[in-house]
Amino acid sequence: MKTEKSLKIIILLSLLFILVNLSSNVTQKTNQKEMAKTMNNVKLWLTTVDQKFMLSEVDINNPVVSDFRETLRIAVDSNKKYQQMDGFGASLTDASAWLIFHKLSEEKRIEVMKKLFGRNEGIGISFLRQPMGATDYTTKLYSYDDLPEGVKEDPELKYFSIKHDKQYIIPLLKLAMKINPELKIMASPWSAPGWMKTTGSMIGGSLLRQYYSVYAQYFVKFTKAYEKEGIPIYAITPQNEPLYVPKEYPGMKMTWEEQADFIGEYLGPAFEKEGIKTKILTYDHNWDNTIYASYVLSHPKASKYVAGSAWHFYGGKHEAMSQIKEMFPDKDIWFTEGSGGDWVPAFFNAFMDQMMHVIRIPRNWSKTVVWWNIALDEKRGPTILSNSTCRGLIEINQETGEVKYNLDYYTLGHISKFVLPGAYRIDSYTYSNLETVAFENPNGTKVLIVSNRTNTNKKIIVEEGGREFEYIIPGYAAVTFVWD
């Protein structure tokens, strides 16, 4: 009897084991079907350091490499939302606009503008930081209130004019807005008109206190003049890089005490009186100083007029923006300038450096990623610098009219082409050697940007909303994934 009972128990256990296995196989096959369905909805664009793929759309089911050293999981959580994005782009400086407008045929000009601002044909630039007057990359020194010979000052701004910009900058801005209607435009001066300053020149010096109210009206006139042209100004900063006074090109020192006074007592009230909704951003300089933004954002008079702070990457670390966000959670963060140039050689070093910024800048609360010149020529000009080392998104050869798309175009494209204005940054797991940032667009699509910072191929498994997909990323490569 005991033997019989034992046999029955063994048979029952065997049947149970078979049933469990069958159930497991059905579940596994169901999951595999779900996985296949999910993978079919994922698209990806790849850039590799050997330049065989340059923001190239590739098939997720056919990786360009097959071997890999390790597998890493990346969890994306759209329930954890952070800042809302304004856009991504660069600056249509006087030099850039002059080249595009004067050195390209009309047909070529439209093609280039579509590759810059069009989302299907190009990288969908959605944010521009426009200089108010001359910078280091300009065809000549100019402000919007240059005086005729013999006139020493213009406190009523009778000579104010944006005539210079109407020649080629404004026509290109209008074309850009036509190509991308979501385009936002902010503005920053490198200097006040020379007659308002201690040097009497756009180069060097600082703003004379007697002209604070006049300079505030200068901003009022600028925003109204541009709006009259059909170009709303989304935001301004009172001064580009206020702690640096260049010797060769326009610049103006403005301490944090001076900027707080100027905003709190003059610029803010002037905008308020005129009903101007343009945002005022403070600082507009490097990460290596957090005192400036802290002072202005906490100033009893200035704070209520300031929407947040603007930052550059030529000194300090990305985390400075997060420090300010933690101190002032109701104030926003914008990254407004970072240039490629000879100090970080192309292609390998510059590509890895810029992809790091594309990921770390939004991970530290910035609503924007903005490179510097959109276009420069084969000599890194036009410029008033004795030695130019900056590189534009594109290079326009003045002799041949040939257009070259630099690596800066492609690194920016990894975010600007896919992340729409109004998107929210969402949570994504990141590694020290495989960095990520993720977004949810207003239309519900998800975007994940991944930078492999090692020379070994890595298999990644991305999970979001109970679904997964996988891909093998080549060493030293960047990938943007988009899925519904």
Buried (B, 14 or more C-beta within 10 A) or exposed (E): EEEEEEEEEEEEEEEEEEEEEEEEEEEEEEEEEEBEEBBEEBBBBBBBBEEEBBBEEBEBEEBBBEEBEEEBEBEBBBEEBBBBBBBBBBBBBBBBBBBBBEBBEEEBBEBBBBBBBBBEEBBBBBBBBBBBBBBBBBBEBBBBBBBEEEEEBBEEBEBBBBEBBEEBBBBBBEBBBEBBEBBBBBBBBBBBBBBBBEEEBBBBBBBBEEBBBBBBBBBBBBBEBBEEBEBEBBBBBBBBBBBBBBEEBBBBBBEBEBBBBBBBBBBBBBBEEBEBEBBBBBBBBBBEBBEBBBBBBEBEEBBEBBBBBBBBBBEBEBBBBBBBBEEBEEBBBBBBBBBBBEEBEBEBEBBBBBBBBBBBBBBBBBBBBBBBBBBBBEEBBBBBBEEBEBBBBBBBBBEEEEBEBBBBBBBBBBBBBBBBBBBBBBBBBBBEEBBBBBBBBEEEBBBBBBBBBBEBBBBBEBBBEEBBBBBBBBBBBBBBBBBE
